[in-house]
Amino acid sequence: MTTDRRPASTLVTTDDVSSIIAQSWQRSRQAGVVPDGSNPPRLQFVEDLDLRRRLVQCASPILDRLHDDLSGMSLSVALTDEHAQVMLRRDNDPALAARLDSVSFAPGFNYSEDVIGTNGVGTALETGMAVYVSGREHFHEAIHDFTCAGAPIHNPILGRVEGLIDITGLAREANPLMRQLALGAARDIESALRSTGSEKQQLVLGEFLAACRRRQTAVYSLSCGVFMSNSIGSRLLDPIDEAFLREEAHALLGPSRITQLDLHLPSGATITVKRNVIEDGVEVAGVILEVERSPHATRAIMRHRSIPALPGSTGSSPQWTRCSSELIALASSEANTILRGEGGSGRLTLARGAHLYKNPQAPIVVVDCAATESVEAGVSQAIESSATTIVLRDIDLLDAHLDQVVSDLVSADQRSYPARWIVATSSTDGTRLLHSALARNFATTLDVPALRHHPDDIPAIIRMRLGQITPHRESDILDDTLRVLKKYHWPGNVTELVGTLEFALRVKPAGAITPADLPPALSSAPRRTMTTMESTERDAIVVALRDCGGNRVAAAKSLGIARSSLYRKIETFGIHA
């Protein structure tokens, strides 16, 4: 993603510097940083640094070269990541190195602005600009003896900040040229990052830039897993809608004659997408998407085939409609089918629904293939029964020594008349089925979409499930609650949605369900999988924020933690309560 901050090469005047320092001091006060006292600050330390990342590999030789160029001068050169974590440091003066160690400016320590206040690392990352902070311009008294110049390093493909180069010396030996040296080193690292990009990314980048010059509209691209946008695109969509578009971009990489389509976003808005697939010879290098808000969806996209609803399921989104219609056709032709999808996405519900749609009076048998001790007997009993449909659940979890046994049972049954319809469910990872004898008994594989890929169906699913959970209760859900539900990423899919409804009904036995009645996890969008301890901590923070009406100062006080710690955890856990 691009950033609205100015790039590192922006010319900064003396007035700009004064303004930046003043604003940084104000932010430091608001974050609760304590400026007085000469004791070294207590900083967060991370022992396991990722020194294999591309930033470090590209920056290391440039830091070595700069270290050699500054030989004889009492200066240290450091590299940090985008979160102000010091990754590397090169020293020319052992005395200066010892003093930097005494204030924890060393690999593994975090020098972000909300931790230590105004400084060359944190302030440069906060503003996105190269800065020069000398002596008492530092917020914390412990680092008043130093002068540092920091310059952000921008990813040449994505435009985002990847890290920072910092040059530090003693304040009495300060030289404003340190900022220019840091800027030059940052540009050299950016050039190294650019030269290591793949040829496909470079090809797509060229087309991306051409599209940006051609039209003043939002432009997005996807290549080799990298998704980026221009500045208009970064302002057009909120993070949830952008994540949805990124998922759709993966689907748009495939071969298709469609060049323009409308997409309905989780926020409820509709966008018109112009699609341009970029090819590198015979391979697809990526896709360029030109996007505009669409007040009215085009007729070609909005006109869907009307198909009967499968019993037990509901949904009218294009993804769910397509999956349901294809499964109905497969059931009618009795083509053995593997339903592949994430846990909780509705694979078993679809299989039952297709069976009932085809022959509502006939029995159906479900065999759990993960139950090692009973699977062979379960399949044998199912074949001997009068069931017209057999569902083999989680065949990717079937023990290898049972694979051939179950395959032989299914193969023998398929030679009888009339043959049963065999349906299997599997996770999205088909590695375990590559050499499976059982898998060869199936004619096709049908992908069941994850709930996050068809959020427009959430209101219909809720109405149906509420009727099943509380058939005698008038349950209402506020529009604000529906918006929260549609924006959540649902790793547990429909199963998690049902669990969320049950939770909310316990919290609110009567009356309309509000966002505050939902589990704390729905107020968080973390960028990575959290540990159990982190999830517990996240839930406590969300509850505190709700109890305090969103007041972060009061929430930090009730939790017994510093405001700066609360701010960092809110950012880390992606809390938006």
Secondary structure in CASP SS format (residue, H / E / C, confidence):
PFRMAT SS
TARGET T0000
AUTHOR 0000-0000-0000
METHOD secondary structure of the structure
MODEL  1
M C 1.00
T C 1.00
T C 1.00
D C 1.00
R C 1.00
R C 1.00
P C 1.00
A C 1.00
S C 1.00
T C 1.00
L C 1.00
V C 1.00
T C 1.00
T H 1.00
D H 1.00
D H 1.00
V H 1.00
S H 1.00
S H 1.00
I H 1.00
I H 1.00
A H 1.00
Q H 1.00
S H 1.00
W H 1.00
Q H 1.00
R H 1.00
S H 1.00
R H 1.00
Q H 1.00
A C 1.00
G C 1.00
V C 1.00
V C 1.00
P C 1.00
D C 1.00
G C 1.00
S C 1.00
N C 1.00
P C 1.00
P C 1.00
R C 1.00
L C 1.00
Q C 1.00
F E 1.00
V C 1.00
E C 1.00
D C 1.00
L C 1.00
D C 1.00
L C 1.00
R C 1.00
R C 1.00
R H 1.00
L H 1.00
V H 1.00
Q H 1.00
C H 1.00
A H 1.00
S H 1.00
P H 1.00
I H 1.00
L H 1.00
D H 1.00
R H 1.00
L H 1.00
H H 1.00
D H 1.00
D H 1.00
L C 1.00
S C 1.00
G C 1.00
M C 1.00
S C 1.00
L E 1.00
S E 1.00
V E 1.00
A E 1.00
L E 1.00
T E 1.00
D E 1.00
E C 1.00
H C 1.00
A C 1.00
Q E 1.00
V E 1.00
M E 1.00
L E 1.00
R E 1.00
R E 1.00
D E 1.00
N C 1.00
D C 1.00
P H 1.00
A H 1.00
L H 1.00
A H 1.00
A H 1.00
R H 1.00
L H 1.00
D H 1.00
S H 1.00
V C 1.00
S C 1.00
F C 1.00
A C 1.00
P C 1.00
G C 1.00
F E 1.00
N E 1.00
Y C 1.00
S C 1.00
E H 1.00
D H 1.00
V H 1.00
I H 1.00
G C 1.00
T C 1.00
N C 1.00
G C 1.00
V C 1.00
G H 1.00
T H 1.00
A H 1.00
L H 1.00
E H 1.00
T H 1.00
G C 1.00
M C 1.00
A C 1.00
V E 1.00
Y E 1.00
V E 1.00
S E 1.00
G H 1.00
R H 1.00
E H 1.00
H C 1.00
F C 1.00
H C 1.00
E H 1.00
A H 1.00
I H 1.00
H C 1.00
D C 1.00
F E 1.00
T E 1.00
C E 1.00
A E 1.00
G E 1.00
A E 1.00
P E 1.00
I E 1.00
H E 1.00
N C 1.00
P C 1.00
I C 1.00
L C 1.00
G C 1.00
R C 1.00
V E 1.00
E E 1.00
G E 1.00
L E 1.00
I E 1.00
D E 1.00
I E 1.00
T E 1.00
G E 1.00
L E 1.00
A H 1.00
R H 1.00
E H 1.00
A C 1.00
N C 1.00
P C 1.00
L H 1.00
M H 1.00
R H 1.00
Q H 1.00
L H 1.00
A H 1.00
L H 1.00
G H 1.00
A H 1.00
A H 1.00
R H 1.00
D H 1.00
I H 1.00
E H 1.00
S H 1.00
A H 1.00
L H 1.00
R H 1.00
S H 1.00
T C 1.00
G C 1.00
S C 1.00
E H 1.00
K H 1.00
Q H 1.00
Q H 1.00
L H 1.00
V H 1.00
L H 1.00
G H 1.00
E H 1.00
F H 1.00
L H 1.00
A H 1.00
A H 1.00
C H 1.00
R H 1.00
R H 1.00
R C 1.00
Q C 1.00
T C 1.00
A E 1.00
V E 1.00
Y E 1.00
S E 1.00
L E 1.00
S E 1.00
C C 1.00
G C 1.00
V E 1.00
F E 1.00
M E 1.00
S E 1.00
N C 1.00
S H 1.00
I H 1.00
G H 1.00
S H 1.00
R H 1.00
L H 1.00
L C 1.00
D C 1.00
P H 1.00
I H 1.00
D H 1.00
E H 1.00
A H 1.00
F H 1.00
L H 1.00
R H 1.00
E H 1.00
E H 1.00
A H 1.00
H H 1.00
A H 1.00
L C 1.00
L C 1.00
G C 1.00
P C 1.00
S C 1.00
R C 1.00
I C 1.00
T C 1.00
Q E 1.00
L E 1.00
D E 1.00
L E 1.00
H E 1.00
L C 1.00
P C 1.00
S C 1.00
G C 1.00
A C 1.00
T E 1.00
I E 1.00
T E 1.00
V E 1.00
K E 1.00
R E 1.00
N E 1.00
V E 1.00
I E 1.00
E E 1.00
D E 1.00
G C 1.00
V C 1.00
E E 1.00
V E 1.00
A E 1.00
G E 1.00
V E 1.00
I E 1.00
L E 1.00
E E 1.00
V E 1.00
E E 1.00
R E 1.00
S C 1.00
P C 1.00
H C 1.00
A C 1.00
T C 1.00
R H 1.00
A H 1.00
I H 1.00
M H 1.00
R C 1.00
H C 1.00
R C 1.00
S C 1.00
I C 1.00
P C 1.00
A C 1.00
L C 1.00
P C 1.00
G C 1.00
S C 1.00
T C 1.00
G C 1.00
S C 1.00
S C 1.00
P H 1.00
Q H 1.00
W H 1.00
T H 1.00
R H 1.00
C H 1.00
S H 1.00
S H 1.00
E H 1.00
L H 1.00
I H 1.00
A H 1.00
L H 1.00
A H 1.00
S H 1.00
S H 1.00
E C 1.00
A C 1.00
N C 1.00
T E 1.00
I E 1.00
L E 1.00
R E 1.00
G C 1.00
E C 1.00
G C 1.00
G C 1.00
S C 1.00
G C 1.00
R H 1.00
L H 1.00
T H 1.00
L H 1.00
A H 1.00
R H 1.00
G H 1.00
A H 1.00
H H 1.00
L H 1.00
Y H 1.00
K H 1.00
N C 1.00
P C 1.00
Q C 1.00
A C 1.00
P C 1.00
I E 1.00
V E 1.00
V E 1.00
V E 1.00
D E 1.00
C C 1.00
A C 1.00
A C 1.00
T C 1.00
E C 1.00
S C 1.00
V H 1.00
E H 1.00
A H 1.00
G H 1.00
V H 1.00
S H 1.00
Q H 1.00
A H 1.00
I H 1.00
E H 1.00
S C 1.00
S C 1.00
A C 1.00
T C 1.00
T E 1.00
I E 1.00
V E 1.00
L E 1.00
R E 1.00
D C 1.00
I H 1.00
D H 1.00
L H 1.00
L C 1.00
D C 1.00
A H 1.00
H H 1.00
L H 1.00
D H 1.00
Q H 1.00
V H 1.00
V H 1.00
S H 1.00
D H 1.00
L H 1.00
V H 1.00
S H 1.00
A H 1.00
D H 1.00
Q H 1.00
R C 1.00
S C 1.00
Y C 1.00
P C 1.00
A C 1.00
R C 1.00
W E 1.00
I E 1.00
V E 1.00
A E 1.00
T E 1.00
S E 1.00
S C 1.00
T C 1.00
D C 1.00
G C 1.00
T H 1.00
R H 1.00
L H 1.00
L C 1.00
H C 1.00
S C 1.00
A C 1.00
L H 1.00
A H 1.00
R H 1.00
N H 1.00
F C 1.00
A C 1.00
T E 1.00
T E 1.00
L E 1.00
D E 1.00
V C 1.00
P C 1.00
A C 1.00
L H 1.00
R H 1.00
H H 1.00
H C 1.00
P H 1.00
D H 1.00
D H 1.00
I H 1.00
P H 1.00
A H 1.00
I H 1.00
I H 1.00
R H 1.00
M H 1.00
R H 1.00
L H 1.00
G H 1.00
Q H 1.00
I H 1.00
T C 1.00
P C 1.00
H C 1.00
R C 1.00
E C 1.00
S C 1.00
D C 1.00
I E 1.00
L C 1.00
D H 1.00
D H 1.00
T H 1.00
L H 1.00
R H 1.00
V H 1.00
L H 1.00
K H 1.00
K H 1.00
Y C 1.00
H C 1.00
W C 1.00
P C 1.00
G C 1.00
N H 1.00
V H 1.00
T H 1.00
E H 1.00
L H 1.00
V H 1.00
G H 1.00
T H 1.00
L H 1.00
E H 1.00
F H 1.00
A H 1.00
L H 1.00
R H 1.00
V H 1.00
K C 1.00
P C 1.00
A C 1.00
G C 1.00
A C 1.00
I E 1.00
T C 1.00
P H 1.00
A H 1.00
D H 1.00
L C 1.00
P C 1.00
P H 1.00
A H 1.00
L H 1.00
S H 1.00
S E 1.00
A C 1.00
P C 1.00
R C 1.00
R C 1.00
T C 1.00
M C 1.00
T C 1.00
T H 1.00
M H 1.00
E H 1.00
S H 1.00
T H 1.00
E H 1.00
R H 1.00
D H 1.00
A H 1.00
I H 1.00
V H 1.00
V H 1.00
A H 1.00
L H 1.00
R H 1.00
D H 1.00
C C 1.00
G C 1.00
G C 1.00
N C 1.00
R H 1.00
V H 1.00
A H 1.00
A H 1.00
A H 1.00
K H 1.00
S H 1.00
L H 1.00
G C 1.00
I C 1.00
A C 1.00
R H 1.00
S H 1.00
S H 1.00
L H 1.00
Y H 1.00
R H 1.00
K H 1.00
I H 1.00
E H 1.00
T H 1.00
F H 1.00
G C 1.00
I E 1.00
H C 1.00
A C 1.00
END
